[in-house]
Amino acid sequence: MDDELFAGDSGLELVTTREQLAAFLREVHVRADRPSLRSLERWARKEGKPALPRSTVAGMLSGQRFAKLAVLVTFVEACGVPVDQITRWRRAWERVAAGDLTLGRAALAEWNVLRLLALDDTAAEEIIAGAQVRPVRESQTRADRAPIMVLNGRWCLFASLNADSSGMATLYRAYERDDPGTTVVAKVFHQAQNDPQRFRTFLREVRGMRLSNPHIGEIIDAGRDEKSKAVYLISPLYLPGSLNLHVQGQPGVGAPLKWSLWVLDQVLAALEAAAKSNIIHLDIKPQNIVLDGPSNIRVIDWGMSQLHEAGKSVSTVFPGGTKWFASPEQLGHTSAAPSSLSDLYGVGALAYWLLTGSAPLQREVGTDDTDLVGVLHLMETGVRPARADLIMPGVPEHLGRLIDRWLSYDPMERAPTGVEPAAALGWARLGLG
């Protein structure tokens, strides 16, 4: 590559291959006085940025490895590239991703998501971009602070997590004593040894999060603390975080259509995988859907999940649910037992919330000041939410009808006749197109 291309990084606009991109990265590294890979790794950790593993950076500089976009951005920031030039680096990465047919599946998936966002309203990009700047700088959070609690001498809890949580457990930011640079989430079920319901919730969540699927929250560790007797789950800290925290528009203002469909497809994929393992979630809502980086969605909090056999629940616990998002059968409106069709109702409610800015029936009530009994009363009196396509410009009619079908009060009307409940989630994915 000609040396003139490096002048002020102006040649970035000409980059189309990973070799060209690697040459620019090496030049940036030289201009920064060749900081060691170890020092770059420490800088990223200190600043709360995405990790810069030394092997990954070495491969990136040699052109042998095409790293994720977040890694590239962190690297050039660590080397002193001004903030106003980062967008040009992002675009160079996207051009390489678009033209390189040898990329791994993860890189291709990330490129496809970024391409999808670029085709849609810029508001979708703002949702992701605004969320990505939110990661907490660990040096600000943990410095000079003694742990609140240490679980089994391994997990150090140092701050309450500002996230949605149930009364069954408390969420904390934590780190492993042998790896203080990585923040995780500790979900602690206090007094579970004296509360059978809390312990059942803990066991259900362990069961659900041990499902192996890229769209289901992971579990790093689970156990009972020897000292406090509290049972706990350790999970990754997914950033930017939950939909509830990052898609908070004004009532009546929905998220971009294509971005919403991307979210819903991954939620349905997670629930379809769970259904194949005879598990239903029963608490689909914005708080339980998290953005895991710019290119992945995960379903978390399986504390209300139930096991099924032959399509029927084997649980004797009445499921209940979350206001606006729980299916009628969870609230006792029908005699039908909860099933995968109940999760389909939850996805319908989530779709409605994404596209309209309000949960189903919330617009009809005109306020959030009601409870589950009030929602059940609306269902029993036949009140239905207005179809999304009739109240939101830009929502296609077929999608409005599909979501309205998912929100049927009769579970059997949510999918075509002959489609088994567990198969309804796959049918719904096809319906999204």
Buried (B, 14 or more C-beta within 10 A) or exposed (E): BEEEBBEEBEBBEEBBBBEBBBBBBBBBBEEBEEBEBEEBBBBBBEBBBBEBBEEBBEBBBEBEBBBBBBBBBBBBBBBEBEEEEBEBBBBBBBBBBBEBEEBEEEBBBBBBBBEBBEEBBEBBBEBBBEBBEEBBEBEEBBEEEEBBBBBEEBBBBBBEBEBBBBEBBBBBBBBBEEEEBEBBBBBBBBEBBEBEEBBBBBBBBBBBBEBEBBBBBBBBBBBBBEEBEBBBBBBBBBBBBBBBBBBEBEEEEBBBBBBBBBBBBBBBBBBBBBBBBBBBBBBBBBBBBBBBBBBBBBBBBBBBBBBBEEBEBEBEEEBEBBBBBBBBBBBBBBEBBBBBBBBBBBBBBBBBBBBBBBBBBBBEBEEEEBEBEEBBEBBEEEEBBBBBBEBBEEBEEEBBBBBBBBBBBEBBEBBEEEBBBBBBBBBBBEBBE
